[in-house]
Amino acid sequence: MNNKIDYNKLIRDAEISVARSILKSVEKNGFFKDQHLYITFALDHKDVVVSSAVKADNDELTIVLQYEFWDLNVDEYGFSVGLAFDESNETIYVPFASLIEINDPSEDFRIELIPDYSQLKPKQNNVCKDNKEGNSNVISLDIFRKK
């Protein structure tokens, strides 16, 4: 039996709990006055769901939740949100394990995280839609299949 306390894991779990609480608050109440969030996450995390056009040879992506976002849904493992990318609308899924930073410059608040690739969890909102010119892409649902 290993009795060693994993302080790094405890801190990371607390930071993710704060991130989840922030996003749950925005999901329920929206933003107060000038608040907004810059959220940076690792695109190479297996459970991130974005179109290949958005990934486009980048290791990470920063999204801004301020004016033009919709359908924010937060679950135990991450969140999905609708955003506009280069004149197309897309719903992305960001697992908390992929987070690098959450920043609200209006409140001088920032959490920095290291993405965790060790515990990939099932997620619920795995929808990625491209609506450019009325077209949509089919996204593989292999992660839902029982093995």
N, C-alpha and C positions, 0 to 999 in steps of 0.2 A: 504494500500500500504506500502510495506516494503522498506525503503530507505537506509537500511544498506548496506554498500559496503562489498562484500565478497572477502576480500583480498587474502585469501588462494586459492579460485577458480581462481582469476586473475593470480596469480603466477603460478598455475598448468597449466592453459591454455597457458601461455607464455612458460613454460618449454616444453610442448608438441609441441608447434609451433616450437621451436628450434630443438627438436628431429625429427620432420617431415622434417624440412629443411635440416638437416644433412643427413637423409636417402634419401631424394630426390636428393641431390647432389651426393651421392654415386651411386644411381640408374642411374643418367645421366652421371657422369664423372668418376666413380670408385674412388679409393683412390690415394692420392698423396704420393709418396715415402713410408715411413714406417707407414703411418696411418693405423689404424684398430680399430674396435669397439668391445667392450664387452657389450652385451645387456642382462640385467637380467629382467625377467618378471615373474609374478605370474601365475602358471599353473592352479590354481583353478578358474581363471576368466572364466566366461561362454563363452566368445567369442574367447578364445584361441583355435586354432585348431592344435593339435599335436596327434600323435598316442598314444595309451595307453602304448605301450612299452617305449616311451620316457617319459611319465608322471611318470610311475613306482614309485609311493609312494613319490614323491617329491612335495614340495610346490612351488618351484620356479626353474627356469632353466636359466642358462647363456649360451648364444651362442656367438661365435666369428665370426665376419665378417672380413676376411682377405684374405685368399687364396682360400679356398674350399667352395665357395657358388655360387649360380647362380639364375637367374630369380628373382632378387629383384624387387618387385613391391610395390610402396607406394601409398596408397589411403588416403582419408580424415580421416579414422578411425584407420588405422594401416598399417601393411605391411605383405607381404608374401615373403618367400625366400626359395630356395632349399638348403638343407644341407645334409651332410653325418653323420649318426649316427650308430656306430657299424656296419660298412660294409653295411648299407642300405641307400638308398637315400630317402629323404622325403621333401615334401614341407609343410612348417608350416605357420600359420597365427598368427600374434601377434598384438592385438589391442593396440593402444597407452594407453588406459585406464588401461592396465595390467602392464605397465612398472614400474620397481623398480629402475633401474639404466641404464644409458648409459655412457660408459667410453671409452675414447681414450687415453691410456697411452702414446702414442707417442707425444701427444700434451699437456699432463697434464691437460686434460679436463674431467669433470665428472658432470653429473646431477643426483641427487637422487630424486625419486618420490615415492608417496604412491599410490598403485593401487586404482582405482576408480570403485566401483561396482554399483554405483547409476544410471548411464546412459548407458545402453547397447545399442549400435548402430548396425544397419544392416551393413554388410560388403560384399565386392565383391569377394575377392580372397580366398574363403573358401575351398581350396583344400588341402587335406592331403594324400600324396601318400607314400606307403611303396613299395619299389621295390626290396626287398631282394629276391634273387633267382628267379626273374621274377614274383613273386606274388604281388598282390595288394589287399588292403583292401577297402571295401566300407565304405564311411563316410556318416552319416545321413545328409540329407539336410533339416531337419525339420525347421531350422531357417529361410528358405526362403519361407516357406508356409504362405499364408495369413491366418490370424485368423479371 
